Amino acid sequence: MPELPEVETIVRYLNCGKDGICSIVGKKIKKDHLYWQKTLANASAKDLNDILTNQVIQKVGRRGKYLIINFDKTNLLIHLRMSGDLRVNQSRGMERQKHDRLALDFTDGWRLVFNDPRKFGRAWLVSDPSEILQDLGPEPLDPLLTAKRFHLMMTTRNRQLKPLLWDQTFLAGLGNI
């Protein structure tokens, strides 16, 4: 189950590249493939294609367990949920895998693929990420989350500890692990 540490690792991988795989920052979208419509929570395949074609990735970030891919004029948010994963590979010669749900082909022959065997993961195409992320609590490693603030957050809630820490509106990114 991808949680905050895994999502952060994926963000770093997409920004910097690793093991012969390049960064996706600066790449231009040539074509997108929506293999399972429900993956995209708030738009159609046509909308996705119309909006993302020729867009350039400016940066990749994270808020809680959400990946945020910033383009020139829009943003793609991805939540991997329980079994989702992202991979970067050459588009030529690579067959679509059984659980691929969404793929973005870049003009230089590379591809970003969202693979999700259990179909729980989702993607959102939004102009402002706060449309989706507005209810998330503070980040666990945010410098503004001091011991004093955390203590105040804990003492103003009357809930069991484990469900409280899982509550993404209380603290973004923590999970069962």
Order of alpha helices (4+ residues) and beta strands (2+ residues): alpha-beta-alpha-beta-beta-beta-beta-beta-beta-beta-alpha-alpha-alpha
